[in-house]
Amino acid sequence: MRDDKLLTKIAALLRQAEGTDNPHEAETFMQAAQRLATAASIDLAVARSHDPAGRKSTVPVSRQIAIGEKGKRGLRTYVQLFVAIARANDVTVDVAGNSTFVLAYGFADDIDTCETLYTSLVVQMVAASDAYLRSGAYKGEEFSRVVTRGSGWRSRKVIETKPLSPITARLNFQSAFAERIGERLNEAREQARADALSADPDEATRPSSTAVALRDKEIEVSDFYRSESKARGTWQPSSASAGYSEAARRAGDRAGRRARIGADREFGGTRGALE
């Protein structure tokens, strides 16, 4: 199981990523932190597969995580960021209808990892989008959205193009930022899994013990989610009527590529909604 020394090492890598102005160094530290977090999660899964007592004492949990206050605009992109992080760390998420909180389902250590990454990245996402708006780069751009014209049997959906507003620019920027972060974390996760499988002494005889442990973990989390979740419907980060801006999304994607994956808190601490 993961101990304090390992968590401290992960947190140190994250702080190094946050503390450098060199984007290549930040990327290296970020990838190392996610790979270490994934490797630790794999080690725990393998250990539990060989220890019946460990299976009973370490089980999936659910945890409510605050995203923001009711009525605050843009909470859906905050949720989108958390969901992207969760997918890279074996955590399943239910979203409140008003996006003020999420329910995370998975092993406690994996949820801790998600909260730590989110705590740093949501602040960076908001700061980057604020800087984008202050720069005025969105002015003169246009966005497209789907609107309904007419009523009854004469109604039809058309694509409407308008000047890009600040709120639409922000939402598109943050949505693209979240998507890019998810891709970066998933790449690091897949590399860590590949490394673990290649190092497994049973790799020559399929299926390997590591592969079986990971599959068992996925099934356990999935079964726990089905038994505990009361969610209805499917959550979507945005709708066609919200508006789409290619320029704002390109800017958000660039910011997501440059983002430092870091945190100023240790794993396991309490965290609240973004102020």
Secondary structure, 3 states (H helix, E strand, C coil): CCCHHHHHHHHHHHHHHHHCCCHHHHHHHHHHHHHHHHHHHHHHHHHHHCCHHHHHHCCCEEEEEECCCCCCCCHHHHHHHHHHHHHCCCCEEEECCCCCEEEEEECHHHHHHHHHHHHHHHHHHHHHHHHHHHHCCCCCCEEEEEEEECCHHHCEEEEEEEECCHHHHHHHHHHHHHHHHHHHHHHHHHHHHHHHHHHCCCCCCCCCHHHHHHHHHHHHHHHHHHHHCCCCCCCCCCCHHHCECHHHHHHHHHHHHHCCCCCCCCCCCCCCCCC
